[in-house]
Amino acid sequence: MAGKLSPASFVGKPIKFGTDGWRGMIAADFTFERVIDVAPRAAIALDRIYGDPTGDRKIIVGYDRRFLSPEYAETAASAIRDAGFNVLLSECFAPTPAFSWAAKEQNALGAIVITASHNPAAYSGLKIKGGFGGSVPADVTKMVESLLSEPLPSATPGSLGHFNPWTSYCNEIQTKVNLGQIKDAIASGKLVVFADVMHGSAATGLERILGMPIHELNGNADPLFDGGAPEPLPRYLSKVMEQIKTHPRKGDEQVVGLVFDGDSDRIAAIDGQGNFLSSQILIPILIHHLATHRGYAGEIVKTISGSNLIPKVAELHGLALHETAVGYKYIADRMNDAKVLLGGEESGGIGYGHHIPERDALLSAMYVLEAVVQAQTDLSVQYTELQEKTGYYSSYDRIDLPLSSMDVRDRLLQELKTNPPQQVANQAVTSSLDIDGYKLQLADGSWLLIRFSGTEPILRLYSEAANLERVHENLAWAKEWALSF
């Protein structure tokens, strides 16, 4: 029969950990059998690298709202228990940072979280968090991969208990902000809060922290994510953007929209006029707010895809800057080694040195609300003021370009290594940075970053320039270049 799949079509890809976990297609790459293989070996790797002989070998297991996530988590918990560990399994879905927090608070070896974050509905995944409360470095995930070729050692089964991950996590966030001031602003009508949780793990989160209702959208469970993906990008946010645009204004009230990805470790926002604000805009605002109104100090950590406004705002406050490859685990590594005020990435992950070395969208959301209440101005106004203070004006955009195969991806990568572009959209390339993909600095002061997804045949293209027209010229050039192969 035409189109019939052979048995080889169902053979999963090799288990490889990317920038934050292992992800794969449900039932093809990500299966119950593979979870049984990976989960106990992840626990063993955590024990070997972080374990204390006097400890109780505790592992936290949590999950998001995706298809079969509770069942995958139960399977992982049982396999980890059978390998000799004491397991605390979540009794409900919760944000990934809630499980990172639980690992630290419970003095656990770490946490195993069933989630594919912002990936499309067909994917599931597994993230490994250390007992310090953040993503583990590469040596842990490499050990897990190597252990897959070895039989599991015999062990006396441990215990299996359950816990509610929301309680302690929400209590901790409440201590980090001026909760009363935010609640008073909402109760008095001076602040109106919309939240699009994208059918993900942030559902109910802000209301739990605030202890009062807000305008939450897409809070129901939908494993198909409305046919899209739980990623805080404008193409998925027309509903909340339109609601904010048409919301009737009353006096001097401030309207804020907050957007969370599938496991609530990434954030975006929407200003009072319904305009999308990426973390490229939020990070400078948050640095300024935390340094000015909270008096925090420390290093600012950004990935190479971050806006050049970030170092300008850091300089404005006399804060040191450190730059890393893309992937929050690199920021987390720096947080464990240095005093960090804020670490942020272009894709929406923002974390804080006074919390845990982990991106946390709900804490970021509370800081955004606090910034609006204390400044009494719209987020876009605050961003414009920062541009004026630093004298740096720019526009930014990115596109994800699907490739026909991983072979095309490999050819493009080889071309960049052996024959990198000397010109982009009629601008000479003045320098190149290759710590993660290829970041090309151009003669007119703009930049173009070309990098590849670690899990899919997708080319990620980023650009920042003096205006949006120039940004789109750079991206169009990059797209045409990539499609020529």
N, C-alpha and C positions, 0 to 999 in steps of 0.2 A: 504494500500500500504506500502511495506517495506520502512523503513527509514522516514516515514511521521512524521513531527514534530507536537506535540500537542500545543494547545494555551499556555500552561504553559511554553513551551520552549522559548517564546518571552517575558516573564516577566523579567524586568530588575533587576539587583542586587540592593540592598539598596545603596542610595547615601552616599558615605563615601569619605572624603578628605584624600589623602595620604600625602607624604612628600612635594609635591608641586601641590596641586589642586585635582580636581575630574576628573577622566577619566573613559571612558567606551566604549563599542562597539557601533558603530554608528547604530542607529535604534533598538537596543536591550536595551542597558543601557543608551545610550546618545541619547535622543530624544528631539524634539522641545517642547513637553509638559513639560519635566523635566527641560529644560533650562528656560522655563517660570516660573517654580516653584523656581528654585535655584537663578537665576540672581537677582531678586528684593530683595530676602532675604539676599543675599550677600551684596547688597547696604545698607540694613537696619542694618546689623551687623557692617559694616564700619562706618555708621553714629552713632550708639550707642557707639562704642568704641573710635572712633576718631573725631566724629562730633563736630562742633562749632556752637552754636545756631545762630551766626551772619553770618555764611557762606551761600553759595548759593547751597549747597548739590550737588556738581558737581561730576559726575562719568564718567571716561574714559572707552570706550568700544573698544576693538581691536580684531584682529584675524590673524591667520596664513594662509597657502595656502592649507590646507587640504580640502577634499571633504565636501561641504556644509558649510565651515567655514564662508563665508560672510553672508549666510542666517541665520545661528545660531546667528551670532553677531547682525544682524538686529533684530532678535526676542528678544534677550537679551536686546538690547537697548530700544525697545518698552516697554517691561515689566518693566524695571527700570524706564522709564519715567512715565508710568502709576501709579507707586508706589510713585510718587511725587518728583522724582529727576530730575535734569537737566543733560542731557547726551550729551557728545561729542563722536560721533561715528567716527571711522577711515574711511577714504574714500578709503583705500587700505590695503593690507597686510603689515605687518612690523614686525621686531623682537620684541619679548616679552619685552626685556629691553627698547625698544623705548617707549612702553606704560607705563612702570614703571617710566621712565624719564618724560613722559608727565604728569603723576599723580602728581609728585613733582613740576614740572615747572608751571602747571596750578592751583596749590593749591587745587587740587581735594581731595575728601574723599579717593579716590583710583581708581583702574582700574580693570575691568573684561576682561580677555583675553580668547578668544576661541582658544585653542590649546591643542594638546596632545603631544607636545614637540617631543621626539625621539621615541615615541611608533609606532608600525606598522600601516599600512594604515587603518585598520579597526577601529581604535580608534579615538575618538575626546575627548575634555576635556575642563575644565574651570579652570583658575587660578585666584586667588584674590591677588591683589597688594595693599599695603597701600599707603596713600598719602605721606609717607616719601620716597617712591621710591623702595620698596622691597617687598618680600613675607611676608604675614601676619603670625603672630604666631598662635599656635594651638587654643588659646581661641577664635579667630575670626571664624575659620572654625567649631569649635564645636558649636558656637552660630548659625551659618548657619544651621547646621544639626538639631539643636533643633528647630529652627524656622520653619522647614519644616512640623512640626506637628501642626502648628498654622495657622489660616487664616491670610491673608494679611490685615493690617489695611487700611481703606478707606483713600484716599488721592486725592488731586487735582493734575492732571497730570502736570509734569514739561515740560521743553523744550527739543528739540532734534536738535542738530547741528552736523556739520561734520568738520573734520580737517585732515590735512596731517601730519602724525606722523614723517615723515622722516626729515623734514627741521630742526627743532630745535635739534633733536637727533644728526644728523650728525654734525651740527654746534658745539655742545657741545663736541663731540669726537675730532673734529679738534683742539680744544683748549687744549687738554690734551697731545698732542704729538708734536714733531718737524716735522710738516707736510712738510715744505719746503725741509728739508733734505731727507726725504723719497721719495718725488716726484722727487727730483734731481737725486737720485740714480736710480730710475726707468727710468727716461728720458735719462740718460747717459749710460744705459745698465749695470750698476753695480749691479742692483737688478732686478730679474725676479720673478714675483709673480703669483702663481697659486692658485685658490680658488675653492674648491668643495663645493657648497652650498646645495647639496643633495636635489634639488627641493624645498627647504624650504624658510623661510622668510629672510635669509641673501642675497638672490638674488639681485643683483645690489648694495649691501651695500658698499663694498669696493670701487667700482668705484664712488659712490656718495661722499664718504668721501675724496677720493684722487683727484677726479675731472679729472681722466684720466683712460684709459682702462687697464685692467689686463687680465690674462687668466682665465676666469670664466667658470667652468664646471657645467653641470646639473642645469642651471639657468632657464630652462623651468618648468612650472607647471606640475606636474605629481602626481595625488592623490594616485597612487599605488607605488610611490617611487622605480621604476624599479623592483618591486617585492620584495624589501627588507624593510628596515626601515631607516629613516633619522637619524641615530645614527653614530657618528664619530668613527667607529671601522674598523680595517683593512679589514674584510671580505666584506665590502661594498665599498672599496676605490681602487680597482685594477686599474681602469681607470686612475685616477689622479696620482697614484704611478708610473704607467708605463709611463705616459707622462713625468713625471719629470726625470725618469731614462733615457729616450731616448732623452731628450732635449739637443740639441747641445750646448756645452759650448763655451763661448767666453772669453778668457783671465781670469781675476780674478772675473768674475761676481758671485754673490751669488744667488742661486735659493731656493725659499721658497714656500712650499705648506701649505695652511690653509684650515681647514675643519670645517664646521658648522653644527649643528644639525637642526632639523626641525623648531624650533622657534628662533634659533640663540642666545641661552643662554649658549651653550656648544661649546667648541673648542678642536680641536686636530691639529697637524701640521705634515708636512712631510719634512724631511731634503733634502739637495741637492743631495743625492744619492737615494732618493725614499724610505727611511725608515720611518715607522710610528712612531710618537712621541706623546704619550699620555700626559695628563696634569700632570702626575707624573713627567715627564721630564720638561714640560714647566713651572710649578710653581717654581721650584728652579731657573731656568733661569730668570724668571720675577722678582723674589725677588731680585736676584743679580743685575739685570739691574736697577730696580727702586731705590734700595739703593745706588748703585754705581754712576750711571749716572744722576739720577734725585734728589738724596739726600733725598728721602722720608724716614720717620721713622714711627714707630708704630708697633702694635702687628701683628703677623702672626697667622691666624686662619686656621686650617686644620681639616678635618673630620678624624675619626679613620681609614678610608681606605687609607689615604694619605701616601705617601712614607716617610720612616725615613730619607731620605735625606733632606726633608723640614726643620725639626728642626735643622739639621746640618748647613744648609745655614743660617737659622735665627740666630743661635749662632755665625756664622762667622761674621755677621754684628751687633751683640749685640742687636738683636731684641727678644722681648718676644714672647712666643708661647702659644696658647690656642687651645685645642682640643675639638671637638663636635661630636655628632651623625651625621650620614649621612643624608644629606638634606640641601639645601642651606638656608632654612629658619632659621636653627640654627646658621649658619654663619651670616645671616642678623641680627638676634637678638643681636649677639655679636657686630656687627658693630654699632648698635644703642646705645650700652652701653659703648664702649671703643674706643680709638683711634686706628684704624686698618690701616695698610699699605695695606695688601692683604689678602683676604680670598678665599680659593680654596678647591675643592673637586676632588676626583679621577676620577669621571665621566665626567669631562671637564668643570665644572662651576667655573669660576674665577671672582672675583669682587674686587673693590678697595675702600678704605675708603675715598679717595678724589673725588669720583664720587657719586654713589648711592649705598645703601646696596643691591646690586643685581648682579648676575653673568651676564657678558656682553661679548659675544664672539667677537663682532666687535671691541670693545675697546681693548680687549686682543690681537686680531690680529694686531692692529696698534702698540701695545707695542712690539709684537714679531718682526715686521718689523723694528721698531726703534732699537731694541737690535741687530739685524743682521747688520744694517747699521752702527751703532756706534762701534760695536766690530769688524766689517769687517771679521767675521768668521762664519762658518756654525753652525747651532743650535746644532748638535751633538758634534761638537768640543767644544762649550761652555759648554755642559753638562759634557763632559769628564774632562774639566778643573775644574769644580766645584767638581767632585768626587775626583780629585787629591788634591784640596785645603782643603777639609774636611776630607780626608782619609776614606771616606765611599763609598763603591762600592756595588751595588746591582742590581738585576734584578726583574722584576715584571710582573705579568699577572693576568688575571681574566677570569672566565667563568660564563656564565649564564646557569643554568641547568633547563630545563623545567620539572615540576613535573606533575604527572598524574591528580592530583586534589588538591583542597585546603585542603581536608582532610589529604592528605599525608603531606602537608606543616605543618598542625597543629600537626601531630604526631612527625615530626622532631623537631619542636619547643619545644614540651613537653619533648622529649628526651634530648635536650640540657639543659633544665632547671633542670631536675631531675637526669640525668646521663651523665654529660658532658665528652667528651673524655679526657683521661689521657695521651694518646700518639697519635702522628700524624706522620705517615710514619717513624716509629722507633725512633722518637724524643720525649722526655718527654715534656709535657705541663708544663711550669714553672709558668705561670700566665694566668688569663683570665679577659677580660674586657667586660662587658655586657651592655654598655650604648646604643648600637644599634646592635642587633645580638650578636654574640660571637666572640671576637677577641682573638685567642689563641697564646700566645707567647711561642716559642719553645726553647729547650735547645741550639740549634746551632745558635741562634740569629735571625732565620727567624720567620715569623708570618703567620697565616692563619685566615682569617675573614669569618665567615659564617653568612649570613643575608638573609632576605626574602623580595621579592617585596611586596609592600603594595597593589598592584592592580591586580597582576597576580599570578598564581601558578608557580612561578619561584624562584629558589634558586640561590643567587648570592655568588660566591666564589672568594676570593681575596687572593693573597699571594705575599710576598716579601722575597727574600733570597739572599744569596751571589752570586748565579748563577742561570741561567734559568733552568738547570736540576733539581736543588733542588725545585724551584718554581713549576715545573710540577709534581714532586713527591708529594708535598703537595696537589696540586689541584686534582691529580688522587686519592689520598687517600680520600679526601673529597667527590669526586664524587661517589666512591665505597661505602663509608659509607652511603651517602644519598640514593642511589639506593637499598640498602639492606632492606629498610623499605617498 
